[in-house]
Amino acid sequence: MLAEDGVTILRQLRGRTADGVYYRGFEEFHPGDLGYDDMLPVARENPVEPDYPPENPIDPETMAMILHDAGLDRPSEDR
């Protein structure tokens, strides 16, 4: 995928380690990196979709109530 900057190519990585831990991430390629020129045409066809704000933003009062009820609104040493 072509990143929002229009230059960086992101290749998605996912899998499982030998000890069974699943992972997901991205490998970045920049101009001059090995394979960059070969990947660029495909990346241009698959740009990263912009991150739009949510239609219904989180209400701060509701979030505060949820965090309070879950006990997550106190400093970590109090838990």
Secondary structure, DSSP 8 states (H G I E B T S, - for coil): -B-TTSS-EEEEEEEE-TTS-EEEEEEEE-TTSTTHHHHHHHHHHSB-------SS---HHHHHHHHHHTT-SS-GGG-
